[in-house]
Amino acid sequence: MGESLLDKLGWKKYIGQQTATYTGEKIQARDIRRYALAIDDPNPIYFDEAAAKRGRNGGLAAPPFYITWAVGVPGSEKSVKELGEDGLATFVGVPEIPDVWTLGWMRGGEEIEFFKPVYVNDQVSVKGRIAEMSEKEGRMGPMVFVTSEFTYTNQAGELLAKHRITMIATPRKES
Amino acid sequence: MKEQIFFEDVAEGQEIPSIKKDVTTVNILMYLSTVWLMDRIHFDYPFATQRRGLPDVVAPGNMAGDYYCQLLSDWAGDKGRLRKLSIQFRNFMVPGNVLDCGGRIVKKCVEDGKGIVELEIWLRNENNVNCVPGKAVVELPLK
């Protein structure tokens, strides 16, 4: 048994590492409407202020899972030339580790706990830390699992959600 | 307006009403443009299939989270609340999929005076494959 991939990369020292705090822009009614249309949720609470006030959130708020996008993806607004071949500059869940893109990344799973909704005109902040790393030998070679935990708050500092994302990384194939 | 469900009215083993979701390229594009996600596997067919070996362009996995949130928030009603959602990305969702999004109550208990219901949830495609298996915790009001 040779050295594990994780040991070779020396990534375990990043466990516990915190990200910076990222703050998004104010959420607009248009963001909420368009997101609801994208996911085919016809609930009038996302489209109509009066219905929103009477409804479960007591005001115009985004569908629950929208919170994972409410900050934008830090570093994602780049020109086409600056983006990688796959159209991405980065994506949420991939840890902030120097040589992170030497591996190929996929989403494994996530867990989200909801506390408060995101309302129109809110500004959401997110902070994360690398919680766990492990390795498994898959059919096609080593698989590295990295779990990060994110905390979302609004401009009043209220806790909106806690989010655990597990990403799976595997060595890139030679193309 | 749907009638409010109460904790006392549900039972372990009970299935909740399911919803149907169509995966389409147009929905995917609406989603990508609203959240500003340019990952080519979601909209660029030659890239997704030839370069990345995928069966087709694939829907962003997050959309499964959205479908489950709609299913469970609507079921919980205005007096209930979706507390927690856990999902695993097991199979891709591709345009043309008609997804059956549903769940079954596996546990109910009162915790700190609140009615808590745990569910196992599924997003099954037309081949009966659960693309994104998961669990959820919902709070229901007590009568």
Interface residues (C-beta under 8 A of the other chain):
Chain A: D31 R34 Y35 L37 A38 I39 D40 D41 N43 G55 R56 P63 P64 F65 Y66 T68 W69 G72 V73 S76 E77 L83 E85 D86 G87 L88 F91 M106 R107 G108 G109 E110 E111 I112 E113 F114
Chain B: K21 D22 N27 M30 Y31 S33 T34 V35 W36 L37 M38 D39 R40 I41 D44 F47 R51 R52 G61 N62 M63 G65 D66 Y67 Y68 C69 Q70 S73 D74 G77 D78 R81 L82 R83 K84 L85 S86 I87 Q88 F89
